[in-house]
């Protein structure tokens, strides 16, 4: 295992910026859902972000893949990383708070460790990882609350939908490593969003009907933010931070997102979370920090 990189001031700054951007996306999505149906809202996210990223690919003069296998991988990646998680989490946000959605979304890193341990021989589940995963799941259960386990209702279903979306992210990460690892990240992201849009366009027309464009200015502002800034722009920033900080340090962004989403949800939509949600996030954060910890190199 290669040593974990030390975060430079610039890497810290861009990591925090990424956390702010993604933290704000939960509120933007919830605002758009006041006027736009779920599938159409997700279509807006992938369509406009796709156009921006293809413009970046063309500006960088990256060669386009010609093998059908690669385009098939884009479709699967789009389904796992965009269509399913974006849709499940957006539907979940209709029935639970923005801040709680962001906390449950942080379980992505926990699921990612488990999926990687199953799929990749070099990602075995060590005792340290097992402790981190256990604390993470305890945090998720605490955030959901004991009431959700006593009786199943729409709120319980929404929380499970968000967790299912987080699990899809973990599957997508493994899929990308195995099938898209040899592509430039900008091209992989553009191709993935193309696959997503090809799936979502007929689905939106079938489920929601014709796409409306006569939306309120606040709705367009929300769509513009979560599609252009929190998807296209955030993907580009993500890969910059990944190159500077490494994948281990990049996991820390998961801890920066919920506080932003919680504060914005309380400020803009008067949301209030149960104290168990904060305790759950603390346990989840502790689990993530344990997962991110690297053993010290042996002394000479």
Buried (B, 14 or more C-beta within 10 A) or exposed (E): EEEBBEBEEEBBEBBBBBBBBBBBBBBBBBBBBEBBBBBBBBBBBBBBBBBBBBEBBEEEEBEEBEEEEBBEBBBBBBBBBBBBBBBBBBBBBEBBBBBBBBBBBBBBBBBBBBBBBEBEEEBEBEEEBBBBBBBBBBBBBBBBBEEBEEEEEEBBBBBBBBBBBBBBBBBBBBBBEEBBEEBBBBBBBBBBBBBBBBBBBEBBBEEBEEBEEEBEEEBBBBBBBBBBBBBBBBBBBBBBBBEBBBEBBBBBBBBBBBBBBBBBBBEEBEBEBBEBBBBBBBBBBBBBBBBBEEEEEEEE
